[in-house]
Amino acid sequence: MSEKDKELWQKIEKKACRSLKKSSEDETNKTKMTKNKSKVIDFDRVKDCYMINIKKNFKIDNDPRSIDAIFDTKDGRMVFVEFKNGKLSPKNVLEKLYDSVLINNDLLGISIGKLRQDGIFILVYNPGSAEELQNVVASNANE
């Protein structure tokens, strides 16, 4: 990682470290989806810091989407977490994960293969909002 990248990552860590509880907050409905106070990186903030640097060099019309939080496990695995309290769109979730993986891997200089091997994705949702996702999983499982 270059010195410039290290500086960016240090800024990101300062701005983006918060509790999982805070990262799970649904600002529209004023609810939190977990009470867990473990420290995580708020990936929405990571994306915002990352895009400030990107926009200095490139004209970007649409910002990427991002998952809610990321953290490392004790055994070095990377965990991506997305909280969905309302409507659950499989396409939306996949876009957020895809964009987050690209940003994360660019910042940390790791390969997609490494993340595929060591990465974990956790989707936390309210049961009533998952019908469409369950249908997509069921239809793909039958192929």
N, C-alpha and C positions, 0 to 999 in steps of 0.2 A: 504494500500500500504506500503510495507516495505521501510526502509530507502534506501536500495540499489536501489529499483525501483524509489523512489522519486528523487534520484540523477540522475538516467538515464533520467527520464522525464525532469528534469531541463536542462540537457545537450541538449536533443532533442529540447526543446523549444528555447534555444539560437541559435542552428544551423538551425532550420527549420522554424522560423517565417519569413514570407515574404508576399508580396501583392498577391492578387488573380491574378492581371495582370501578375506578374512575374511567378506565378505557371501555367498560361495558355500558356506560351511561347512554341511554336513549334520550337525547336532548329534547326531542319532539314531545315524548310522553312523560318526561321527567322521571324515568325509572332507571334502575341499575339491574343488570341481569345476573350479577354475582356479588357476593359479599367478600370475596377473596381479596386481601390487601397485598398480595405478593407484588414485588416490583417487576414491571415489564416496560418495554419500549412502545410508546404510542406510535403506531406506524403511520397514522394520518399526519402526525407532526414530522416524521422522517420524510415522508413524501413532500411535504411543503418545503422543508429545508433543501431537499434534493432539487426540487423544481426551481428554486430561486437561482441556484448555480447553473442549471441547464438553460434557463431563460436568458442568462447573461450572454450566451453564445448562439442560441437558436430561437427562431420564432415558433412558438408552440400555441396552437389554437385551443386544444383541449388538454387539460391536465389528466394524468393517469388517475386511476382509482386506487384505493388502498384498503387493505384489511385493517382491523382495529388495533391489534397488538402482536408483538413478537417477543419471544424470550428463548433463552438457551436452557436446556436441561443439564443436570449434573454430569451426564455422560456425553455432553457436547452436541446433542441433537438440537436443531432449530425448530421452534414451534410457532406456527402462524395461527392466530385466533381471529375469527370473525363472529361478531354478535349480531343477530337479526331478531328484532323485537316485533317487526311488522311484516309486511309482504315479503315473501322470500322468493326471489327470482334466481334460478340456477345460473342463467347467463350472467347476471349481475355479480354473483358470488365468484364465478370462474374468472370474470374480467378483473375483479379486485385481486384475486390470488395471483393471476398471471402478471399484472402490472407490479404487484408487490415483490414477486420473485425477481423480476427483472431489475427493479430498483435495488433490492437487497443484494443481489449478486454483483451488480455493478459497484456498489459501495464497498463491499467486502472482498471483491475479487475472487469469488468462488464460482465453480462451474455448476451448470444445471444438473449434471450427473451427480455431483457431490450432494446437492440439495435433494435430489430425487432419492438418494440412498439414505440420507440422514434427516430429512425434513419430515415434519408432522403438521397436518392441517386439522384444526379443530373448529367445527361450526357449532355455535351455541345458538339455539333458536327456541321460540315458543312452539309447542306442539301444534297449535291451531294454524300456524303460518307455514307449515311444511308440506301441505298436500301436493302442491305442484312439484316440489323437489322429489317427494316420494314417487310420484308418477314417472318422472324422468329416470330415476334410478331403476324402478321396476321395468320400464320399457327397455332400457339398455341392458339390463340383466338377462332379458329373454333373447337377446340377439346371439 
